């Protein structure tokens, strides 16, 4: 049997999710303002190519 979640536990989980989402959005905006988009994309492409083995 699964333990029952109380309303306060569900509220805390929801609040934590909202805070994490807000921090992620702020991080994305800060990165865009600092003009780091090209750097992030080039690193992501490099990592993906290494993992797949095409590089």
PDB file with one MODEL, atoms N, CA, C and O in Angstrom:
MODEL        1
ATOM      1  N   UNK A   1       0.827  -1.185   0.000  1.00  0.00           N
ATOM      2  CA  UNK A   1       0.000   0.000   0.000  1.00  0.00           C
ATOM      3  C   UNK A   1       0.874   1.252   0.000  1.00  0.00           C
ATOM      4  O   UNK A   1       1.915   1.296   0.656  1.00  0.00           O
ATOM      5  N   UNK A   2       0.440   2.260  -0.738  1.00  0.00           N
ATOM      6  CA  UNK A   2       1.151   3.516  -0.781  1.00  0.00           C
ATOM      7  C   UNK A   2       0.727   4.392   0.394  1.00  0.00           C
ATOM      8  O   UNK A   2      -0.446   4.415   0.770  1.00  0.00           O
ATOM      9  N   UNK A   3       1.684   5.111   0.970  1.00  0.00           N
ATOM     10  CA  UNK A   3       1.301   6.027   2.037  1.00  0.00           C
ATOM     11  C   UNK A   3       0.534   7.215   1.454  1.00  0.00           C
ATOM     12  O   UNK A   3       0.832   7.681   0.354  1.00  0.00           O
ATOM     13  N   UNK A   4      -0.431   7.682   2.190  1.00  0.00           N
ATOM     14  CA  UNK A   4      -1.248   8.809   1.740  1.00  0.00           C
ATOM     15  C   UNK A   4      -0.462  10.106   1.891  1.00  0.00           C
ATOM     16  O   UNK A   4       0.173  10.344   2.919  1.00  0.00           O
ATOM     17  N   UNK A   5      -0.509  10.939   0.860  1.00  0.00           N
ATOM     18  CA  UNK A   5       0.116  12.249   0.949  1.00  0.00           C
ATOM     19  C   UNK A   5      -0.865  13.213   1.595  1.00  0.00           C
ATOM     20  O   UNK A   5      -2.048  13.250   1.255  1.00  0.00           O
ATOM     21  N   UNK A   6      -0.361  13.967   2.506  1.00  0.00           N
ATOM     22  CA  UNK A   6      -1.215  14.981   3.108  1.00  0.00           C
ATOM     23  C   UNK A   6      -1.208  16.209   2.217  1.00  0.00           C
ATOM     24  O   UNK A   6      -0.367  16.343   1.328  1.00  0.00           O
ATOM     25  N   UNK A   7      -2.143  17.091   2.462  1.00  0.00           N
ATOM     26  CA  UNK A   7      -2.215  18.302   1.651  1.00  0.00           C
ATOM     27  C   UNK A   7      -0.979  19.165   1.832  1.00  0.00           C
ATOM     28  O   UNK A   7      -0.523  19.799   0.881  1.00  0.00           O
ATOM     29  N   UNK A   8      -0.429  19.199   3.045  1.00  0.00           N
ATOM     30  CA  UNK A   8       0.751  20.030   3.277  1.00  0.00           C
ATOM     31  C   UNK A   8       1.972  19.454   2.552  1.00  0.00           C
ATOM     32  O   UNK A   8       2.802  20.211   2.048  1.00  0.00           O
ATOM     33  N   UNK A   9       2.090  18.136   2.497  1.00  0.00           N
ATOM     34  CA  UNK A   9       3.205  17.523   1.777  1.00  0.00           C
ATOM     35  C   UNK A   9       3.072  17.785   0.283  1.00  0.00           C
ATOM     36  O   UNK A   9       4.062  18.080  -0.385  1.00  0.00           O
ATOM     37  N   UNK A  10       1.870  17.679  -0.238  1.00  0.00           N
ATOM     38  CA  UNK A  10       1.645  17.947  -1.665  1.00  0.00           C
ATOM     39  C   UNK A  10       1.932  19.411  -1.979  1.00  0.00           C
ATOM     40  O   UNK A  10       2.469  19.727  -3.041  1.00  0.00           O
ATOM     41  N   UNK A  11       1.576  20.303  -1.060  1.00  0.00           N
ATOM     42  CA  UNK A  11       1.827  21.727  -1.266  1.00  0.00           C
ATOM     43  C   UNK A  11       3.324  22.010  -1.264  1.00  0.00           C
ATOM     44  O   UNK A  11       3.807  22.807  -2.068  1.00  0.00           O
ATOM     45  N   UNK A  12       4.064  21.358  -0.361  1.00  0.00           N
ATOM     46  CA  UNK A  12       5.513  21.558  -0.318  1.00  0.00           C
ATOM     47  C   UNK A  12       6.174  21.064  -1.598  1.00  0.00           C
ATOM     48  O   UNK A  12       7.081  21.714  -2.117  1.00  0.00           O
ATOM     49  N   UNK A  13       5.734  19.936  -2.104  1.00  0.00           N
ATOM     50  CA  UNK A  13       6.297  19.410  -3.352  1.00  0.00           C
ATOM     51  C   UNK A  13       5.991  20.349  -4.510  1.00  0.00           C
ATOM     52  O   UNK A  13       6.860  20.617  -5.340  1.00  0.00           O
ATOM     53  N   UNK A  14       4.769  20.848  -4.571  1.00  0.00           N
ATOM     54  CA  UNK A  14       4.385  21.782  -5.637  1.00  0.00           C
ATOM     55  C   UNK A  14       5.208  23.063  -5.541  1.00  0.00           C
ATOM     56  O   UNK A  14       5.673  23.583  -6.555  1.00  0.00           O
ATOM     57  N   UNK A  15       5.388  23.570  -4.323  1.00  0.00           N
ATOM     58  CA  UNK A  15       6.160  24.788  -4.121  1.00  0.00           C
ATOM     59  C   UNK A  15       7.616  24.586  -4.525  1.00  0.00           C
ATOM     60  O   UNK A  15       8.216  25.469  -5.138  1.00  0.00           O
ATOM     61  N   UNK A  16       8.184  23.442  -4.189  1.00  0.00           N
ATOM     62  CA  UNK A  16       9.555  23.141  -4.577  1.00  0.00           C
ATOM     63  C   UNK A  16       9.690  23.093  -6.095  1.00  0.00           C
ATOM     64  O   UNK A  16      10.665  23.605  -6.644  1.00  0.00           O
ATOM     65  N   UNK A  17       8.742  22.496  -6.763  1.00  0.00           N
ATOM     66  CA  UNK A  17       8.771  22.439  -8.236  1.00  0.00           C
ATOM     67  C   UNK A  17       8.703  23.835  -8.848  1.00  0.00           C
ATOM     68  O   UNK A  17       9.406  24.129  -9.814  1.00  0.00           O
ATOM     69  N   UNK A  18       7.856  24.693  -8.283  1.00  0.00           N
ATOM     70  CA  UNK A  18       7.720  26.057  -8.799  1.00  0.00           C
ATOM     71  C   UNK A  18       9.018  26.831  -8.583  1.00  0.00           C
ATOM     72  O   UNK A  18       9.444  27.581  -9.462  1.00  0.00           O
ATOM     73  N   UNK A  19       9.648  26.657  -7.425  1.00  0.00           N
ATOM     74  CA  UNK A  19      10.905  27.352  -7.144  1.00  0.00           C
ATOM     75  C   UNK A  19      11.994  26.891  -8.097  1.00  0.00           C
ATOM     76  O   UNK A  19      12.743  27.715  -8.621  1.00  0.00           O
ATOM     77  N   UNK A  20      12.094  25.589  -8.331  1.00  0.00           N
ATOM     78  CA  UNK A  20      13.107  25.070  -9.261  1.00  0.00           C
ATOM     79  C   UNK A  20      12.860  25.587 -10.677  1.00  0.00           C
ATOM     80  O   UNK A  20      13.802  25.955 -11.379  1.00  0.00           O
ATOM     81  N   UNK A  21      11.604  25.615 -11.091  1.00  0.00           N
ATOM     82  CA  UNK A  21      11.272  26.144 -12.417  1.00  0.00           C
ATOM     83  C   UNK A  21      11.644  27.616 -12.525  1.00  0.00           C
ATOM     84  O   UNK A  21      12.196  28.040 -13.540  1.00  0.00           O
ATOM     85  N   UNK A  22      11.350  28.399 -11.494  1.00  0.00           N
ATOM     86  CA  UNK A  22      11.679  29.830 -11.506  1.00  0.00           C
ATOM     87  C   UNK A  22      13.194  30.028 -11.574  1.00  0.00           C
ATOM     88  O   UNK A  22      13.671  30.894 -12.308  1.00  0.00           O
ATOM     89  N   UNK A  23      13.951  29.237 -10.819  1.00  0.00           N
ATOM     90  CA  UNK A  23      15.408  29.348 -10.863  1.00  0.00           C
ATOM     91  C   UNK A  23      15.956  28.983 -12.241  1.00  0.00           C
ATOM     92  O   UNK A  23      16.899  29.609 -12.725  1.00  0.00           O
ATOM     93  N   UNK A  24      15.366  27.977 -12.863  1.00  0.00           N
ATOM     94  CA  UNK A  24      15.803  27.587 -14.201  1.00  0.00           C
ATOM     95  C   UNK A  24      15.540  28.705 -15.210  1.00  0.00           C
ATOM     96  O   UNK A  24      16.385  28.996 -16.058  1.00  0.00           O
ATOM     97  N   UNK A  25      14.377  29.323 -15.114  1.00  0.00           N
ATOM     98  CA  UNK A  25      14.042  30.420 -16.022  1.00  0.00           C
ATOM     99  C   UNK A  25      14.976  31.596 -15.807  1.00  0.00           C
ATOM    100  O   UNK A  25      15.445  32.203 -16.769  1.00  0.00           O
ATOM    101  N   UNK A  26      15.252  31.924 -14.541  1.00  0.00           N
ATOM    102  CA  UNK A  26      16.183  33.022 -14.248  1.00  0.00           C
ATOM    103  C   UNK A  26      17.570  32.704 -14.797  1.00  0.00           C
ATOM    104  O   UNK A  26      18.226  33.580 -15.360  1.00  0.00           O
ATOM    105  N   UNK A  27      18.021  31.464 -14.640  1.00  0.00           N
ATOM    106  CA  UNK A  27      19.323  31.075 -15.168  1.00  0.00           C
ATOM    107  C   UNK A  27      19.398  31.199 -16.681  1.00  0.00           C
ATOM    108  O   UNK A  27      20.414  31.636 -17.221  1.00  0.00           O
ATOM    109  N   UNK A  28      18.336  30.820 -17.360  1.00  0.00           N
ATOM    110  CA  UNK A  28      18.299  30.945 -18.824  1.00  0.00           C
ATOM    111  C   UNK A  28      18.353  32.407 -19.232  1.00  0.00           C
ATOM    112  O   UNK A  28      19.080  32.768 -20.157  1.00  0.00           O
ATOM    113  N   UNK A  29      17.592  33.247 -18.552  1.00  0.00           N
ATOM    114  CA  UNK A  29      17.571  34.672 -18.884  1.00  0.00           C
ATOM    115  C   UNK A  29      18.936  35.315 -18.630  1.00  0.00           C
ATOM    116  O   UNK A  29      19.403  36.122 -19.434  1.00  0.00           O
ATOM    117  N   UNK A  30      19.571  34.961 -17.518  1.00  0.00           N
ATOM    118  CA  UNK A  30      20.901  35.505 -17.216  1.00  0.00           C
ATOM    119  C   UNK A  30      21.892  35.074 -18.291  1.00  0.00           C
ATOM    120  O   UNK A  30      22.712  35.881 -18.728  1.00  0.00           O
ATOM    121  N   UNK A  31      21.832  33.823 -18.723  1.00  0.00           N
ATOM    122  CA  UNK A  31      22.722  33.346 -19.771  1.00  0.00           C
ATOM    123  C   UNK A  31      22.510  34.067 -21.089  1.00  0.00           C
ATOM    124  O   UNK A  31      23.469  34.364 -21.802  1.00  0.00           O
ATOM    125  N   UNK A  32      21.265  34.345 -21.410  1.00  0.00           N
ATOM    126  CA  UNK A  32      20.976  35.082 -22.646  1.00  0.00           C
ATOM    127  C   UNK A  32      21.483  36.512 -22.551  1.00  0.00           C
ATOM    128  O   UNK A  32      22.054  37.037 -23.507  1.00  0.00           O
ATOM    129  N   UNK A  33      21.276  37.143 -21.401  1.00  0.00           N
ATOM    130  CA  UNK A  33      21.743  38.526 -21.212  1.00  0.00           C
ATOM    131  C   UNK A  33      23.265  38.621 -21.289  1.00  0.00           C
ATOM    132  O   UNK A  33      23.804  39.625 -21.754  1.00  0.00           O
ATOM    133  N   UNK A  34      23.959  37.568 -20.830  1.00  0.00           N
ATOM    134  CA  UNK A  34      25.421  37.570 -20.865  1.00  0.00           C
ATOM    135  C   UNK A  34      25.959  37.098 -22.215  1.00  0.00           C
ATOM    136  O   UNK A  34      27.169  36.966 -22.396  1.00  0.00           O
ATOM    137  N   UNK A  35      25.058  36.848 -23.152  1.00  0.00           N
ATOM    138  CA  UNK A  35      25.410  36.424 -24.514  1.00  0.00           C
ATOM    139  C   UNK A  35      26.231  35.134 -24.521  1.00  0.00           C
ATOM    140  O   UNK A  35      27.252  35.036 -25.202  1.00  0.00           O
ATOM    141  N   UNK A  36      25.766  34.146 -23.751  1.00  0.00           N
ATOM    142  CA  UNK A  36      26.462  32.868 -23.671  1.00  0.00           C
ATOM    143  C   UNK A  36      25.764  31.771 -24.465  1.00  0.00           C
ATOM    144  O   UNK A  36      26.101  30.595 -24.323  1.00  0.00           O
ATOM    145  N   UNK A  37      24.809  32.137 -25.286  1.00  0.00           N
ATOM    146  CA  UNK A  37      24.035  31.148 -26.024  1.00  0.00           C
ATOM    147  C   UNK A  37      24.929  30.360 -26.979  1.00  0.00           C
ATOM    148  O   UNK A  37      24.842  29.134 -27.042  1.00  0.00           O
ATOM    149  N   UNK A  38      25.770  31.043 -27.705  1.00  0.00           N
ATOM    150  CA  UNK A  38      26.643  30.370 -28.682  1.00  0.00           C
ATOM    151  C   UNK A  38      27.602  29.410 -27.978  1.00  0.00           C
ATOM    152  O   UNK A  38      27.849  28.307 -28.467  1.00  0.00           O
ATOM    153  N   UNK A  39      28.139  29.825 -26.837  1.00  0.00           N
ATOM    154  CA  UNK A  39      29.056  28.968 -26.086  1.00  0.00           C
ATOM    155  C   UNK A  39      28.364  27.702 -25.616  1.00  0.00           C
ATOM    156  O   UNK A  39      28.910  26.605 -25.732  1.00  0.00           O
ATOM    157  N   UNK A  40      27.163  27.857 -25.087  1.00  0.00           N
ATOM    158  CA  UNK A  40      26.415  26.705 -24.577  1.00  0.00           C
ATOM    159  C   UNK A  40      26.079  25.748 -25.717  1.00  0.00           C
ATOM    160  O   UNK A  40      26.231  24.535 -25.572  1.00  0.00           O
ATOM    161  N   UNK A  41      25.629  26.278 -26.837  1.00  0.00           N
ATOM    162  CA  UNK A  41      25.295  25.417 -27.970  1.00  0.00           C
ATOM    163  C   UNK A  41      26.518  24.690 -28.511  1.00  0.00           C
ATOM    164  O   UNK A  41      26.438  23.508 -28.844  1.00  0.00           O
ATOM    165  N   UNK A  42      27.646  25.384 -28.601  1.00  0.00           N
ATOM    166  CA  UNK A  42      28.844  24.716 -29.127  1.00  0.00           C
ATOM    167  C   UNK A  42      29.308  23.604 -28.188  1.00  0.00           C
ATOM    168  O   UNK A  42      29.734  22.544 -28.647  1.00  0.00           O
ATOM    169  N   UNK A  43      29.228  23.840 -26.869  1.00  0.00           N
ATOM    170  CA  UNK A  43      29.597  22.791 -25.921  1.00  0.00           C
ATOM    171  C   UNK A  43      28.613  21.626 -25.984  1.00  0.00           C
ATOM    172  O   UNK A  43      29.021  20.466 -25.916  1.00  0.00           O
ATOM    173  N   UNK A  44      27.326  21.926 -26.114  1.00  0.00           N
ATOM    174  CA  UNK A  44      26.318  20.859 -26.198  1.00  0.00           C
ATOM    175  C   UNK A  44      26.522  20.012 -27.446  1.00  0.00           C
ATOM    176  O   UNK A  44      26.401  18.788 -27.394  1.00  0.00           O
ATOM    177  N   UNK A  45      26.829  20.648 -28.553  1.00  0.00           N
ATOM    178  CA  UNK A  45      27.075  19.909 -29.795  1.00  0.00           C
ATOM    179  C   UNK A  45      28.302  19.025 -29.644  1.00  0.00           C
ATOM    180  O   UNK A  45      28.292  17.868 -30.063  1.00  0.00           O
ATOM    181  N   UNK A  46      29.360  19.565 -29.047  1.00  0.00           N
ATOM    182  CA  UNK A  46      30.575  18.796 -28.847  1.00  0.00           C
ATOM    183  C   UNK A  46      30.335  17.591 -27.950  1.00  0.00           C
ATOM    184  O   UNK A  46      30.813  16.494 -28.241  1.00  0.00           O
ATOM    185  N   UNK A  47      29.604  17.786 -26.871  1.00  0.00           N
ATOM    186  CA  UNK A  47      29.305  16.675 -25.957  1.00  0.00           C
ATOM    187  C   UNK A  47      28.466  15.621 -26.648  1.00  0.00           C
ATOM    188  O   UNK A  47      28.734  14.427 -26.514  1.00  0.00           O
ATOM    189  N   UNK A  48      27.452  16.048 -27.386  1.00  0.00           N
ATOM    190  CA  UNK A  48      26.584  15.081 -28.079  1.00  0.00           C
ATOM    191  C   UNK A  48      27.360  14.280 -29.116  1.00  0.00           C
ATOM    192  O   UNK A  48      27.174  13.069 -29.240  1.00  0.00           O
ATOM    193  N   UNK A  49      28.211  14.945 -29.843  1.00  0.00           N
ATOM    194  CA  UNK A  49      28.985  14.228 -30.851  1.00  0.00           C
ATOM    195  C   UNK A  49      29.957  13.244 -30.214  1.00  0.00           C
ATOM    196  O   UNK A  49      30.215  12.182 -30.781  1.00  0.00           O
ATOM    197  N   UNK A  50      30.498  13.577 -29.046  1.00  0.00           N
ATOM    198  CA  UNK A  50      31.394  12.647 -28.372  1.00  0.00           C
ATOM    199  C   UNK A  50      30.631  11.440 -27.841  1.00  0.00           C
ATOM    200  O   UNK A  50      31.116  10.311 -27.918  1.00  0.00           O
ATOM    201  N   UNK A  51      29.434  11.679 -27.302  1.00  0.00           N
ATOM    202  CA  UNK A  51      28.659  10.569 -26.740  1.00  0.00           C
ATOM    203  C   UNK A  51      28.186   9.621 -27.837  1.00  0.00           C
ATOM    204  O   UNK A  51      28.214   8.403 -27.661  1.00  0.00           O
ATOM    205  N   UNK A  52      27.761  10.164 -28.945  1.00  0.00           N
ATOM    206  CA  UNK A  52      27.268   9.327 -30.045  1.00  0.00           C
ATOM    207  C   UNK A  52      28.437   8.657 -30.752  1.00  0.00           C
ATOM    208  O   UNK A  52      28.293   7.566 -31.304  1.00  0.00           O
ATOM    209  N   UNK A  53      29.573   9.299 -30.735  1.00  0.00           N
ATOM    210  CA  UNK A  53      30.758   8.722 -31.342  1.00  0.00           C
ATOM    211  C   UNK A  53      30.975   9.165 -32.781  1.00  0.00           C
ATOM    212  O   UNK A  53      31.716   8.520 -33.524  1.00  0.00           O
ATOM    213  N   UNK A  54      30.342  10.250 -33.177  1.00  0.00           N
ATOM    214  CA  UNK A  54      30.519  10.728 -34.545  1.00  0.00           C
ATOM    215  C   UNK A  54      31.732  11.639 -34.682  1.00  0.00           C
ATOM    216  O   UNK A  54      32.209  11.884 -35.790  1.00  0.00           O
ATOM    217  N   UNK A  55      32.227  12.135 -33.561  1.00  0.00           N
ATOM    218  CA  UNK A  55      33.285  13.136 -33.594  1.00  0.00           C
ATOM    219  C   UNK A  55      34.635  12.641 -33.540  1.00  0.00           C
ATOM    220  O   UNK A  55      35.582  13.427 -33.564  1.00  0.00           O
TER     221      UNK A  55
ENDMDL
END
